[in-house]
Amino acid sequence: MKKIIGITLIIVGIIASLFFQKYHGDLIPFPILWMCLGILVAVLGFAILQKGFSLPKKNKVESEIDRLKQEGHKVLVKFEDCNIISNNYHKEVPKGNDYNEQAYNTLFDNKNAVKNVSVLQSRIVYTDKINNYEYVSPLIFKDRITISFILDKYESTNLYIDKSDYKHYYFDLDFFNDYYD
């Protein structure tokens, strides 16, 4: 991809600089400025081909998780010491994706236009006995019973706590990724 971008910039830069080098019209002012800009675009293309530019491979959250795993205080959390809290609810969502159809159904109160969807949300809560602080996992989109079965299988996980701020932590629940479609 970098190669394509670099070559494209080189070609566009060379064409623009050659065009404005020979340009003597009145329609586009300052042709020398545009010629220089074309040369800069070509140089940028060469730089991308030579050195490339790299996009950050990880976002800030993943970088922070890696930092906590490397530098944080690692606590083994047994799931028998945790509680599971759930917040399951139902909501109505439109059956179709067409906005015109949704508007028509809204105007004429068509009861068959929506479907009832169950939303499952749970969290795992671990209370540290030393500082009496509750560590709460991110949302897990499963019901309490399914989570209980999964936790029985794994028995424990790690909690990574920032050494300078115990309220900054990461609950390592990566094994749940295996249970999502």
N, C-alpha and C positions, 0 to 999 in steps of 0.2 A: 504494500500500500504506500509506503514511504517512497518507494522507487517511482511509482506512478505519479504521485504528487510532485516529486522533484522534477521529473522529466516534463510534466505539464507546465510547471512554473518556468522552466528553462525555455521551452518552446514559446510560451506566451510572452515572456520577457524579451526574447530575441526578436520576435515578430513585431512587438510594440516598438522596440527601440529602432529597428530598421525602418518601420513605417514612418515614425516621427522624425527620423534623420532626413528623409526625402520629402517630408510634408512641407508644402509652401502655401497652404490655403489660409483662409480667414475664419473658417467656421470654428476651429478649435484653437483657443488662445494658448500661448506659451508652449509651443511644440518641444522646445529644448527641455522643459521640465518633465514632460511626458516621456521623452526619450530617456532621461535619467531614471525615471521611475521604472521604465521597462528594463533597464540595465540592473536596477536593484532587485527586481522580481527574478531576473535570471540568476543573479548572485545568490539570492535566497534559495532558489531551486538547486544550485550547485551545493550549497551548504547542507541542505536536507539530504541530498544524495551522499555527501561525504560523511557527515556526522549523524544525520538522522535526528529526529526529535522523538523523545519517548514520552508517552502519556503515563501518568501515574498508574501503576499496576494495582494498587490497593487504594480504597477510599479511606477516609479518616477513621471510620469506625473499625474497619479491619486492622488498620495500623495500631489503633489504641488497644484492641484486643490482643494483638501480638505483643505490644509493650507490657500489658498486664501479665500475660503468660510468662514473659521472660523476667520481669523485674518485680512483679507483685508477690505478695505473701500467698502461698498455696495452701488451701485448707481442704482436707478430704471431708466431703459431706456425705453422710450415709442417708439414704432416702427414708429410712425408718425414723429419722429425726426431723423429717420435713412434713409440712402440711400442704395439701392441695386445695386451693381455693378456685371456685368456678364462677363464671358469670355467663351463663348460657341464655340466649334469648332468641326470639323469632322476629323476622321482619318481612315485610312485603316488598317484593321487587317486581318490576315489569317483566312480563314473559318475552316480549319482543324487544329488539334493539332499535327499531325504527321510531324516530321521534314523532313523526306524523301519526303513526298508529297509537302511540302513547297519549298524544294530545287528544285524539278522537275518543279514546277510551276514558280519559279524564273528564271530558266534556259530557259524555253520555253515560257515565257511571257504570261502565261495564265491569261487573264483578269477576269475570273470567280473564281479565287482562293482567292480573297479578298472580304471583305464586308466593306461597309462604315458605321462607327459607329459614332453616335453623342455623344459628351462629353459635359455635362452640368456642369458648375462651376459658383457659385455665392458666394458673400460675403455680409455681412451686415456691413455698416460703420456708426459709431456714432461719431459725433464731439462734444467734451466737450467744452462748451462755456467758462469755467473758464480758462483752460490752453491751449485752442485752439489745442488740441491733437486729432488725429483721432484714434479711437479704431476700429480695423478691426476684424471681426469674422473669425474663421477658414473656410476652404472651405466647401460649402454646395453643394452637387451634385444634384441640382434641378435647373429648369429654373426660371427666374425672376417672371413670372406670378404665378407659383405654390407657390413660397416663399411669394409673396404678399398675396395670399389667406390664407396661414398658419399664417402669421403675423397679418392679420386682425382678425383672430380668437383669438389669444392670447394677442394682444394689447401691451404687455410689457414684459420685462425680467429683469434680474439682471446682472450687470457688477461688477465683483469683482476686485478691484485695490489694488495692493500692496502698503502699506502705505509708504514704504521707496523708492519705485521706481514706479512712475505712468506709466512707459512704460511696466511694467510687470503686466499683467491682465488676466482675464478669462471671456469670454462672455458665459453666461449660456444659451445654446441653446439645452438642453437635450430633450426638447419636440419634436425636429426634428427626434429623434430616432423612434418615433411612425409612421413616414411616410416613412420609408425605409423598403424594403421587407425583 
